[in-house]
Amino acid sequence: MAAAKTGQVKEVERVTRESGMFDPEKAKVFLMEAKLPDARPLINVCDRFGFVADLTKYLYDNSMMRYIEGYVQKVNPANAPMVVGALLDCECDESFITNLILSVRSLLPIEPLCDEVEKRNRLKLLSAFLEQLAAAAAAESAAPAPSVFDRAQGTRTPVARAVSQAIEGATRGEFHEAVVATGDGGWSLQSVQERLLLLKERSMDALQEGITIADFSRHDHPLIYCNQGFVRLTGFCVEETLGHNCRFLQGEGTDPAAVAELSVAIRDGRSVCVELLNYRKGGEPFVNLLSLTPIHDDEGRLTHYVGIQSDITELVSRKHACDVATHVARVVSVATIGGGITLVGAIEARGATRID
């Protein structure tokens, strides 16, 4: 690597691109330590010999973001999933990662990208990308690409027809199990839609809050959906939850006034938020901050209610303790002015147990 030491960057770039007469690991380490202003020699080595994560971290740590963009956009878009994963590990700004993905969206291998992001529990990052991909697929259906068009016959090939049918079905909310391949490694709208639905489902399950959907077109308004947050919060599994009205969480300590407030809001078809004492599967009580939001169809008819359940037991307990302390302090203050009561007496007056 004498050329690198003498500043002959073009020669270093050529050697790292064309030659195989060097140790890849040693070359990588040498180039990183040399900190050349032009990162192309290092990019050549890392791309050829599979050091993509090391390359990405080096470029990020040295604020060489344009070289990250250049690598993904011009050198090897197929390695974009590994670059994205490494950037997430570096806690790179999400807007940069999103823009990077969108800049090469038509060249990206979708499944590896989803896998890299999912491993890091950051699937929400792909929402804009998948939605744009679905929109692009829908737009392309209006003018079929030559690769799926039989010019000799003047008709679309079976693949094109399948893609078109998938798009038409998607506009009606119909999603089928089969994945339509384009034959060139691409994905049809059908599989993109399924990925988007899967992303949304996993995002819902990742929430700490419980999410439920009740069907108000059926008798007794049974639950038709609950996320894993609800399962973790209540201890009831999905099979034990679906098909039942959410009142099964109520018990002897549930405030009838709060239940009545819920009933009135539901009768009027409006949103409502109440604190409700509920019970987990094992009988343990918890304070549930329950928020209900109505869903209407195109004709304005109430069809469903979405419920969000949050465990605020600890918050309520702290507030209660603070209220008690405030009250005791007020009693002590008044009693001190009156000259006739002790702090211990004030606390005992609130029902606390005295320990000698």
N, C-alpha and C positions, 0 to 999 in steps of 0.2 A: 504493500500500500504506500509505496514511496510517492506515487503521484498525488495522493491525498495530502501528504506532508508538505509538498511543494505547491499546493494550491491548484493542481491541474484537475479541476472538478470534472471537465468534460471527459477526460481520459478515465477517471474513476467511474464515471457513469457508464461508459462504454464497456469497461471490464466487468463491472458488476452485472451488466445486462447480458453480455455475450459469453463470458468465460465461465468455465466450471473448475478452474484450477486454483481454487482457494477453499479454505475451511469456512463454511457458512456461519457457524456460531462465532468463530473468532473475528470474521469480517464484520458481523453485526455489532459485536462489542466494540471493536476498533472504531467503526464509523460513529457509534453513539458517543464514544469518548472524544472523538475528534470534533464533534459538533460543527460540521460543515454548514455554511449558510444555505446551501442547496441540498435538500433532503432526498433528491432523486436516487443517488447511489444506495442509500439505506433502504429506500422503497424497493429498489430492484432486488436487493438481497432478501429482504423480509417477504416480499411477494413470491419470489421463486422458491423459497425454502420454508414457507409456512410460519413465519414469525409475525403474523398479522397483529395479534394482541400486543406484543412487545412494541411493534412499530407505532400502533395507535397511541399507546401510553407515552412513548417518547415524544411524539409530535404534540400530544396534548400538553404534557408537562413543560415543553419548550415553546408553547404558544404558537405553534406552526399549523394553525387551523386550516389555512388555505391548501396546505399539502395533504391534509386529511380529505378535504373536498376533492382535490385533484386525483388522489388515489382511487376514491370511490367512483367518481364520475368518469374518469378517463382511462385509468389503468385496469382496474378489476372490480366492476360492480358486483360480481358474484360473491365477493368477500365482504360486501356491505354488512351482512348480519354479524360477522365477527367484529367488525369495526364498531357497530352499534353497541354490541355487548361490552366491548372494552371501554367505550365512552361512558356507558352507564356505570361501570365499575369505578371509573375516574370521577363520577358525579358531575359529568359535563352538563352544561345548561341544556334543558330539554328542548328549547326552541331551536338550538343549533342541530340537535339530533333529528328533530322532526323535519326541518328544512333539508337536511342531508338526505333523509329517506325520500322525501317528495321529489327531490331533484333527479332521482334515478328510479322512480317508481315502476316504470315499464320494464326495467332491466333486473329488478330485484327478485331473488328466489324467495317467495313468500313464506313457505313453511319453515325454512331455517331461521328466517327473521323472527317469526312468531315464537319459535322455540327459544331463541336467545333472549328475547324480551320477557317471555313467560318465566324462564328460569330465575329471573331477577324480580319477579312479581311487579312488572311495570307495563302490563298489557294495555293500560289506558293510553299509553304513548302512541299506539298504532291506530287509534280511532280515526284521526284525520286521514291517514294514509289509506286505510281500508275503504273509507267512505269515498275518497277520490277515485280509488280503483274501481269501485262499483259504479260510480257515475261515468267513468270513462268507458267501461264495458257497455253500459246502457247506450252511450252516445255512439259507440262503434256499431251497435246493432242496426242503426238507421242506415249506415253505409258499410256493408260488409267488406272486410279487408281482402285483398287479392288472394292471400294464403288460404282463405276458406271459401273461395268463389271459383266455380268451374266455368271459365270463360268459353270453353268449347260448347258447353251445353247451355250456357246462359242461366244456369240455376245454381243455387248454393249447395255446397256439399253437405253430407249428413252432419258433420261437425258444426257447420254454420247454422243449420236448422236447429240442432240441439241447443246451441248457444242462444239462438233467437227465442226458442220455446222457454228456456230457463229465464230469460229476461222478461218475457211476457208474463210468465208465471209469477216472477218476483214482484211485478207491479201489482199483481192481485193478492200479494201476501202469501203465495204458495212457494214453499221451499222443499225440494225433493232430496232424497238421500244420495242419489247418484252424483258423482263428480264428473263434470264434462271437461276432458282434456283437449287442448287445442292442437296437440301433436308437436308443438315446438317448445314444450316445457312450460307453457303459459297456463293460466287458470281462467276458467269461464266466470261469468258473473255469479253463477250458481254457487261455486265453491267460495267465492269472495263473500257472498252474503252469509254463507254458513260460518265462515271465519268471523265475520262481524258479529253475528248472533252469539257465537261462542265467546268472543271477547266481552260482549256486554254481560253475558251470564256470569263469567268469571269475575268481572268487575263487581257485580252485585254481591257475589259470594264473598268477596274480599272485604266488604264493608263490615265494621263492627256492629252497626245497627241492624236490627231485624227488619226485613222488608217482606210484606205480605200483599197479596191481591185477592180480594173477595169478589165473587161473581154475584151481582145484584139482579141478574136475570133469572136466578134460580131460587127455589124455596130455602129460607133460612140463611141465605147469603154465605154459602160455603167458601172456604179458602181454596183457591186453585193454584196458588204459587206461594212459596216461601223460600227465602235464601238461606245460606248456611249461617249467616249472622243470627237469624231467628232460631235456628237449631242450637247454636252455641248459647244463646241468651236464655232459652227456655228449657233446654234438655229434651224437648220433644223432637223426634226425627221427622223427616218429611212425610213418611207414610202415616205417622200418627197425627199429622197436622192437616193434610189436604182432605177436603171433603167435609170439614167441620167448621162451624162458626167459631170465631176467635174468642167467644166468651168462655171457652173451656179453661182459659188462663185465670178467670176470676175465682174468688173464694169467699170465705166467711168474713174476711177483713176488708173486702172491696167496698168502697164508699158508694152507696146507692145514688147519691147526688151526682157523682162523676159519671156513673153509668147512664143516668137520666139525661145528662148534658150531651153525652154521645148520641143517645137515641133521638133527641130532638134535632141535632145537627144532621143526622143521617136521614131523618124523615123529611127535612127541608132540602136535602141534597147539597149541603154546603160543607166546607172544610171545618175541621175542629182540632184542637190540641188540648189534651187533659192529662193530669197526673193520676195514675190509676195503680192501686195496689194489686199486683198479680202474683201468681204462684208458679214456680218452676215444677218440672215433672216430679222432683223429689219432695215437693211440699214446701220448699224454701220460698219465703215471700221476697218480692223485690218491687221497688217503685218504678213503674213504667211510664215514661213520658211518651204518650201515644199521640201521633199525628195522623189524621185521616184526610185524604184528598179524593174528591169524586172524579170519575172519568165518564165522559158522555160520548155518545156516538154522533155521527154527522147530523142526525135529526134532533139532537139535543136531549136524548133520553139517557137517563142514568144507567150505566151498564156495570160499572165496577167501582170499587174503592181501593185505593192504595194506602196501606198502613205502614208507618215507620215507628218502630219500637226502640227506645233508648233506655238503658238501665241508669237511673239517676239516684239509686239508693244511697250511695256514699255522699253525693252532693246534698241530698235532703237531710241526711244524718248530721253533716257538718253544719248546715243551716240551723237545724234544730238546736244543736249544742251551742251555737253562737247566740241564738235567741234566749236560751236558758241563762247563759252567762251574762248577757245584757240585762235580763230581768233581775238576776241576783244582784248585780252591781247597782242597779237602780234601787232595789230594796235596801241594800246596805247603806247607800248614800242617804236615803230618806231616814232610815233608822238611826244613823249616826247623828243626823241633825236633830232628831227627836231624842237621842240619848238613851234609847231603851232596848236595843237589840244587838246581838253579836253576829259576826259573819257566819259562824257555825249555825246559829239559830235561823238565819235567813236561808241558808242552804237546805236545812232540814224542813223549813216551811215549804220548800218546793218539792218535797217528797223524796229527797236524797237520803241515803243511809249513812249514818254517822259511824265511823270506824275509829275506835279509841286505841 
